Amino acid sequence: MDWFYSHRYTVGVVVGVIFGIMSRLNMLRTDYRQYPTYPHGKIIHISLGVIAAGLGAVAVPALLEKNYTAVTFLSLAAQQFRDVRNMERQSLTKVDELELVPRGSAYIEGIAMVFEGRNYLVIFSAFVASLFSICFAWYWGIVAGILSIFVANMFKTGKNLESIADIEHVPIRLEGPDLFVGSIYIMNIGLEDTRQIIQKQALGYIIKPKNRNSRVTLANLGQRQAILHDISTLFGVYRDTGEPSLMPMAKLNLNTGELGLLLLPQEKDADKVKTALHRIPVLESAVRKPSEAGVNQQKGG
């Protein structure tokens, strides 16, 4: 125990770095979007996670030794992670130009924001584990590090579409050249060949908002584009370049706020697509809460 006490700063930094790296690995997933890419994208983010873990762990001894000047390096870390966010934004914007169904700028900004924020969560995990290891004992640092990973995991993901809306599969309807999803008008289709493809391949869904806040969120163009992109990534899209009439679309019913989806998946499975729609992420930049505004809470005149 005397050895641990005499080397408590070293032990604290090591424990902090280990749990910071573990926190980053826990939050690093390559899913159906294939982002971050494997292996080089993962290498970049793991390397940044190691740097963030080191910064968070070393901050504790600097504070305890009242070396407040040394803590200013955290401001340099914040600038570095902002640069990472800009790098992610620029890379995804370039790649998005080659997508048959683009992500959209709102989705790209959300992804860039997530990767910046996760580095700060790594700093938090490393800081907490290091603090408890130095101030109490190394085993309390391990306990605090495990708890911090659970806390970071809570902030890893946001809401899904099922939390703000109900989703219903509805038939596609053609009245001459006019295309409807349920009762929602989508577009005019002039070519007979295109109408036949849509009748054969298309799926229609109505997304019904649960409240007025959800209605505004679903009206956001970025959120609509994110829905179309994710479904097209999961199930493919039945189109090629130069075919604008076969682009998946999302249109609003202005009276009810319901969102009509016209999807053209290569793998036509209505139940699977409906399940996937429930899991589409709600973009932070698309969330609006007009019901909380003071003017909307007033009663009477």
C-alpha distance (Angstrom), angle and dihedral (degrees) to the residues before:
residue distance angle dihedral
M1 . . .
D2 3.81 . .
W3 3.78 89.2 .
F4 3.81 91.7 52.1
Y5 3.80 91.2 49.1
S6 3.80 94.4 48.2
H7 3.81 90.5 48.4
R8 3.81 96.1 35.8
Y9 3.81 94.0 126.3
T10 3.79 92.2 53.0
V11 3.81 92.0 45.5
G12 3.81 90.9 47.0
V13 3.79 93.5 51.0
V14 3.80 92.4 47.2
V15 3.82 93.0 48.8
G16 3.81 90.5 45.8
V17 3.79 93.7 50.5
I18 3.82 92.2 47.3
F19 3.79 93.3 52.1
G20 3.79 92.3 42.3
I21 3.79 90.2 55.7
M22 3.81 91.0 44.6
S23 3.80 89.4 52.1
R24 3.81 91.4 52.5
L25 3.79 92.7 47.4
N26 3.80 89.5 49.9
M27 3.81 90.4 54.6
L28 3.81 95.4 43.3
R29 3.80 112.0 95.7
T30 3.78 131.2 158.7
D31 3.81 104.3 -155.7
Y32 3.81 135.7 165.6
R33 3.81 90.0 -54.2
Q34 3.83 88.7 63.0
Y35 3.77 90.5 -135.3
P36 2.94 126.5 163.5
T37 3.76 88.0 34.9
Y38 3.79 121.2 -125.0
P39 2.96 126.5 -87.2
H40 3.80 106.6 -8.0
G41 3.78 98.2 38.1
K42 3.79 89.9 51.5
I43 3.80 91.7 48.3
I44 3.82 90.2 55.1
H45 3.79 93.9 50.1
I46 3.79 94.8 43.5
S47 3.81 89.8 50.8
L48 3.79 90.7 51.6
G49 3.79 88.6 47.4
V50 3.82 90.9 55.8
I51 3.81 89.9 51.4
A52 3.82 91.6 48.3
A53 3.82 91.2 48.1
G54 3.79 91.2 51.5
L55 3.80 91.8 49.9
G56 3.79 93.3 50.0
A57 3.82 94.1 46.6
V58 3.82 96.1 46.2
A59 3.81 92.5 49.0
V60 3.83 91.4 71.8
P61 3.85 98.0 60.3
A62 3.81 89.1 43.4
L63 3.81 91.0 55.5
L64 3.81 94.3 43.7
E65 3.79 90.7 51.2
K66 3.84 88.4 49.1
N67 3.77 89.7 -120.9
Y68 3.77 91.8 146.1
T69 3.78 93.2 163.8
A70 3.80 90.3 64.4
V71 3.80 90.8 57.3
T72 3.81 89.9 65.2
F73 3.82 87.7 80.1
L74 3.82 85.3 79.6
S75 3.80 87.5 71.8
L76 3.82 88.2 57.5
A77 3.79 88.6 51.0
A78 3.81 90.6 52.7
Q79 3.79 89.6 52.3
Q80 3.80 90.9 48.8
F81 3.79 92.4 51.5
R82 3.81 90.7 48.4
D83 3.79 86.8 55.1
V84 3.81 88.1 51.8
R85 3.79 88.7 54.0
N86 3.81 90.5 52.0
M87 3.80 90.3 48.2
E88 3.80 91.8 52.2
R89 3.79 91.4 47.3
Q90 3.79 93.6 51.1
S91 3.81 94.2 44.8
L92 3.80 94.2 49.4
T93 3.80 92.2 45.0
K94 3.81 90.5 55.9
V95 3.81 92.7 46.8
D96 3.81 91.2 46.1
E97 3.80 90.6 64.7
L98 3.82 88.6 68.3
E99 3.82 97.6 49.4
L100 3.81 119.7 108.6
V101 3.81 87.1 -144.5
P102 3.84 107.3 25.7
R103 3.78 124.4 -140.8
G104 3.77 93.6 -131.9
S105 3.81 129.2 -133.0
A106 3.83 94.5 -84.3
Y107 3.82 92.5 56.3
I108 3.81 91.1 46.1
E109 3.79 91.8 50.6
G110 3.80 89.7 49.6
I111 3.81 92.5 52.9
A112 3.81 91.8 47.7
M113 3.82 90.5 49.1
V114 3.81 91.4 50.4
F115 3.79 94.1 54.3
E116 3.79 91.9 48.6
G117 3.80 92.1 48.0
R118 3.80 93.6 49.1
N119 3.80 90.8 59.6
Y120 3.81 88.5 57.4
L121 3.81 89.3 50.8
V122 3.81 87.9 53.8
I123 3.81 89.7 53.3
F124 3.82 88.6 50.4
S125 3.82 93.3 51.8
A126 3.81 93.2 46.7
F127 3.81 92.3 46.0
V128 3.82 94.0 50.6
A129 3.81 94.5 46.1
S130 3.79 91.9 46.8
L131 3.82 93.3 46.5
F132 3.80 94.9 52.8
S133 3.82 92.6 43.3
I134 3.81 92.3 54.0
C135 3.82 100.0 37.7
F136 3.82 98.1 40.9
A137 3.81 119.9 5.3
W138 3.77 139.1 -51.0
Y139 3.82 92.6 -103.8
W140 3.82 90.9 54.5
G141 3.79 86.4 52.3
I142 3.81 89.4 55.9
V143 3.82 90.9 49.8
A144 3.81 91.8 48.1
G145 3.81 90.6 46.3
I146 3.81 92.1 53.3
L147 3.82 91.0 48.9
S148 3.81 91.2 47.9
I149 3.82 90.0 54.8
F150 3.82 89.1 54.5
V151 3.81 89.7 49.6
A152 3.81 91.6 48.8
N153 3.80 89.4 48.3
M154 3.82 89.6 56.5
F155 3.81 90.2 58.5
K156 3.80 93.8 42.7
T157 3.80 96.5 90.3
G158 3.78 135.9 24.3
K159 3.78 133.8 -151.9
N160 3.80 127.2 -42.4
L161 3.78 128.0 -137.4
E162 3.81 92.5 -102.5
S163 3.81 89.7 65.0
I164 3.81 93.4 62.1
A165 3.82 104.4 28.9
D166 3.79 147.2 28.6
I167 3.82 117.0 -124.7
E168 3.79 125.6 -147.9
H169 3.80 130.1 -177.3
V170 3.82 110.1 -131.9
P171 3.82 133.5 177.3
I172 3.79 124.8 -97.0
R173 3.81 111.7 -117.5
L174 3.81 128.6 -162.2
E175 3.80 120.7 -164.7
G176 3.77 102.4 -176.5
P177 3.83 104.9 -59.2
D178 3.83 93.4 -17.9
L179 3.79 116.7 101.7
F180 3.82 121.5 -154.0
V181 3.80 132.8 -175.9
G182 3.78 101.7 -154.3
S183 3.79 102.1 -46.5
I184 3.83 95.5 -27.0
Y185 3.79 117.1 104.8
I186 3.81 111.7 -132.5
M187 3.82 109.4 174.6
N188 3.79 148.3 -49.9
I189 3.81 116.1 -90.6
G190 3.79 114.9 -162.0
L191 3.80 102.6 179.7
E192 3.80 119.7 79.6
D193 3.83 91.8 -149.5
T194 3.81 90.6 55.7
R195 3.81 91.5 49.3
Q196 3.80 90.5 52.9
I197 3.81 91.9 50.0
I198 3.80 91.2 50.2
Q199 3.81 92.9 47.8
K200 3.80 89.8 51.3
Q201 3.80 101.7 39.5
A202 3.81 110.5 21.7
L203 3.81 128.6 100.3
G204 3.79 125.5 -161.2
Y205 3.80 129.7 -151.0
I206 3.77 135.8 176.6
I207 3.81 117.5 -147.3
K208 3.81 110.5 -158.2
P209 3.82 116.9 -161.6
K210 3.81 116.1 -130.8
N211 3.81 95.7 -144.5
R212 3.79 143.0 -3.1
N213 3.80 92.6 -84.0
S214 3.81 90.9 54.7
R215 3.80 89.5 47.9
V216 3.80 91.6 59.4
T217 3.81 91.7 44.7
L218 3.81 92.5 53.1
A219 3.80 90.2 48.6
N220 3.82 89.6 60.9
L221 3.80 110.3 108.8
G222 3.79 92.3 -144.4
Q223 3.81 92.1 55.4
R224 3.80 91.3 48.9
Q225 3.80 91.7 50.4
A226 3.81 91.0 48.9
I227 3.82 89.9 55.0
L228 3.80 92.8 50.6
H229 3.81 93.1 45.9
D230 3.81 96.0 49.0
I231 3.81 93.9 48.8
S232 3.81 90.6 46.8
T233 3.80 89.7 50.6
L234 3.79 93.0 49.8
F235 3.79 99.9 43.3
G236 3.79 104.1 18.0
V237 3.79 125.1 -117.8
Y238 3.79 125.9 -98.4
R239 3.79 98.6 -131.8
D240 3.78 144.6 76.8
T241 3.78 133.9 -150.8
G242 3.78 116.4 -62.1
E243 3.81 94.7 32.1
P244 3.81 106.4 106.5
S245 3.82 92.9 162.3
L246 3.82 90.3 64.0
M247 3.78 95.2 55.4
P248 3.84 115.2 122.5
M249 3.80 109.4 -113.1
A250 3.81 141.3 -165.2
K251 3.81 121.1 -156.3
L252 3.80 132.0 178.8
N253 3.75 130.6 -128.6
L254 3.80 96.5 -135.8
N255 3.80 93.2 -157.4
T256 3.81 98.3 53.7
G257 3.82 103.7 19.0
E258 3.81 91.1 -123.6
L259 3.80 116.2 148.9
G260 3.79 119.1 -136.1
L261 3.82 116.5 -153.0
L262 3.79 124.9 -158.2
L263 3.81 107.5 -167.1
L264 3.79 128.5 -177.6
P265 3.81 105.4 -166.7
Q266 3.79 121.3 175.5
E267 3.80 87.9 -142.4
K268 3.80 101.5 55.3
D269 3.79 106.2 -158.0
A270 3.81 112.8 139.7
D271 3.81 95.6 -165.7
K272 3.81 95.1 49.6
V273 3.79 91.8 47.1
K274 3.81 90.8 50.2
T275 3.80 90.7 51.0
A276 3.81 90.3 49.5
L277 3.80 91.4 49.6
H278 3.79 90.0 57.7
R279 3.82 88.9 57.4
I280 3.82 98.3 48.6
P281 3.83 108.6 123.2
V282 3.80 119.8 -114.3
L283 3.80 107.7 -127.0
E284 3.80 116.0 -123.2
S285 3.78 90.2 -139.3
A286 3.81 90.8 55.0
V287 3.82 97.5 52.2
R288 3.80 113.8 108.1
K289 3.82 128.8 173.6
P290 3.81 108.6 -165.9
S291 3.81 91.1 158.8
E292 3.81 89.4 70.0
A293 3.79 93.6 57.2
G294 3.77 113.1 110.0
V295 3.78 93.6 -125.0
N296 3.83 90.6 56.8
Q297 3.79 92.6 50.0
Q298 3.79 95.1 55.3
K299 3.78 116.7 107.5
G300 3.75 129.5 -149.3
G301 3.81 121.9 4.2
